[in-house]
Amino acid sequence: MKTFSSLKLALVTIGFVTLSSSQPVYSQMVSSSDGVIQRVLNVTGEGKVNIPTTITQVSLGVERRMATAQEAQEAVAASSQALVELLKDRGVNKLQTTGIRLNPNYEYTEDRQRLIGYTATNLVSFEVETSQAGNILDAAVRVGATRIDSVSFMATENAIAIAQQEAIQKAVQSARQQGDTALRILNLNAQEVVGISINNASGMPPQPRFRQQALSADQSFPKAVTAVEGGEQEVNASVTLHIRY
């Protein structure tokens, strides 16, 4: 009885063949509904597609330093109103306030703390087509924006969805090629695909390009438009095929 059990365990032992750390290939014995042992090769393929980013996400705002809290808040309120009106007029998307702050400023002399004024800040974020981003950034500064906290890029949802389908197709082709190669080397033939697993299909945006800069309120601005280049976004998919042989 012990000998039979050992033999049965040996039949279902999984044997691994690794082509790479991210694309495992392994074979296993499985039992069908009628009790027949079948050999199944499990192969994972990866697909990657790069697409251009056409949307720019921006976070910027107004910051003022004044002698009193009221003066600082009033100065920021006036410039922020002009900034919001500009962005609405330009038709940006997903415009929202992301931060309102009022902080005291201190000077330290001979281990003594002295209040010297207040800093008020109002931050907003929005999305715009990348082709318009440079013009809007320049216009925002002209109406009172004094800081640009972040600029990041992404593709449209429709472009990402199309790229995901292409990435899945590439992942399936990769998995099938790996399986065919492994079986051919062993003089075995693929019978049919008995299962498919889509492990993930995601669109990772490019790394945001963070920058923060303080600008003088009375600074004169050049007529040249700020250049904004979005780059590409990588869309990935991973597919596992279960191939009977």
LINDADA-V192602 format. One record per backbone hydrogen bond with DSSP energy under -0.5 kcal/mol. CO is the residue of the C=O (numbers start at 1). NH is the residue of the N-H. If there is no record, write none. Layout:
BEGIN
co=CO nh=NH
co=CO nh=NH
END
This chain:
BEGIN
co=1 nh=5
co=2 nh=6
co=3 nh=7
co=4 nh=8
co=5 nh=9
co=6 nh=10
co=7 nh=11
co=8 nh=12
co=10 nh=13
co=15 nh=27
co=17 nh=19
co=17 nh=25
co=20 nh=23
co=23 nh=19
co=23 nh=20
co=24 nh=44
co=25 nh=17
co=26 nh=42
co=27 nh=15
co=28 nh=30
co=28 nh=40
co=30 nh=38
co=32 nh=35
co=36 nh=32
co=38 nh=30
co=38 nh=40
co=39 nh=245
co=40 nh=28
co=40 nh=42
co=41 nh=43
co=41 nh=243
co=42 nh=26
co=43 nh=241
co=45 nh=239
co=47 nh=237
co=49 nh=235
co=51 nh=233
co=54 nh=130
co=55 nh=154
co=56 nh=58
co=56 nh=128
co=57 nh=152
co=58 nh=126
co=59 nh=149
co=59 nh=150
co=60 nh=124
co=61 nh=146
co=61 nh=147
co=62 nh=122
co=64 nh=66
co=64 nh=120
co=66 nh=118
co=68 nh=72
co=69 nh=73
co=70 nh=74
co=71 nh=75
co=72 nh=76
co=73 nh=77
co=74 nh=78
co=75 nh=79
co=76 nh=80
co=77 nh=81
co=78 nh=82
co=79 nh=83
co=80 nh=84
co=81 nh=85
co=82 nh=86
co=83 nh=87
co=84 nh=88
co=85 nh=89
co=86 nh=90
co=87 nh=92
co=88 nh=91
co=93 nh=127
co=96 nh=125
co=99 nh=123
co=101 nh=121
co=103 nh=119
co=105 nh=116
co=105 nh=117
co=107 nh=109
co=107 nh=114
co=109 nh=112
co=112 nh=109
co=114 nh=107
co=117 nh=105
co=118 nh=66
co=119 nh=103
co=120 nh=64
co=121 nh=101
co=122 nh=62
co=123 nh=98
co=123 nh=99
co=124 nh=60
co=125 nh=96
co=126 nh=58
co=127 nh=93
co=128 nh=56
co=129 nh=132
co=129 nh=133
co=130 nh=133
co=130 nh=134
co=132 nh=136
co=133 nh=137
co=134 nh=138
co=134 nh=226
co=135 nh=139
co=136 nh=140
co=137 nh=141
co=138 nh=142
co=139 nh=143
co=140 nh=145
co=141 nh=144
co=146 nh=215
co=147 nh=61
co=147 nh=149
co=149 nh=211
co=150 nh=59
co=151 nh=209
co=152 nh=57
co=154 nh=54
co=154 nh=55
co=156 nh=160
co=157 nh=161
co=158 nh=162
co=159 nh=163
co=160 nh=164
co=161 nh=165
co=162 nh=166
co=163 nh=167
co=164 nh=168
co=165 nh=169
co=166 nh=170
co=167 nh=171
co=168 nh=172
co=169 nh=173
co=170 nh=174
co=171 nh=175
co=172 nh=176
co=173 nh=177
co=174 nh=178
co=175 nh=179
co=176 nh=180
co=177 nh=181
co=178 nh=182
co=179 nh=183
co=180 nh=184
co=181 nh=185
co=182 nh=186
co=183 nh=188
co=184 nh=187
co=192 nh=194
co=192 nh=244
co=195 nh=242
co=197 nh=199
co=197 nh=240
co=200 nh=238
co=202 nh=204
co=202 nh=236
co=203 nh=205
co=204 nh=234
co=208 nh=210
co=209 nh=151
co=213 nh=148
co=216 nh=219
co=231 nh=53
co=233 nh=51
co=234 nh=204
co=235 nh=49
co=236 nh=202
co=237 nh=47
co=238 nh=199
co=238 nh=200
co=239 nh=45
co=240 nh=197
co=241 nh=43
co=241 nh=243
co=242 nh=194
co=242 nh=195
co=242 nh=244
co=243 nh=41
co=244 nh=191
co=244 nh=192
END
